[in-house]
Amino acid sequence: MTARCAPVQKPNPLYFVEVRARRRGGQNPFSYFLELDRDENSASAVHCLIRHDDSVIRVLEIIEPCEDFPRGQCLDVTNEMHAEALGLCESLEYDQQVAKWDHDRDLRKHDAD
């Protein structure tokens, strides 16, 4: 009888997002880490936060201890996440513009001004 081997799982990183906040009256700014649901904690969720919230200060990527990283790993990926989020935002805007051009072309083609 042969034993089934579980597929090697790649470590799923956890993301911690630090944001800037202000107290009432605009004095004494402080920062805190947002609570992200462990099941929905992904790079795309962080990109969405960055695109919609300009108060993101720092993004940390945590890889829990595993075979590849027996002691775990913590990286500051703030710059990479901001660049990816802005790139995604630009590509989404471009896609929306292309869709508008296609729609306008179809209207002209079918004489539906």
Sequence and secondary structure as in RCSB ss.txt:
>XXXX:A:sequence
MTARCAPVQKPNPLYFVEVRARRRGGQNPFSYFLELDRDENSASAVHCLIRHDDSVIRVLEIIEPCEDFPRGQCL
DVTNEMHAEALGLCESLEYDQQVAKWDHDRDLRKHDAD
>XXXX:A:secstr
             EEEEEEEE  TTS S EEEE    GGG SHHHHHHHHHH TTEEEEEEEE S SS TT EEE
E HHHHHHHHHHHHHHHHHHHHHHHHHHHHHHHHTT  
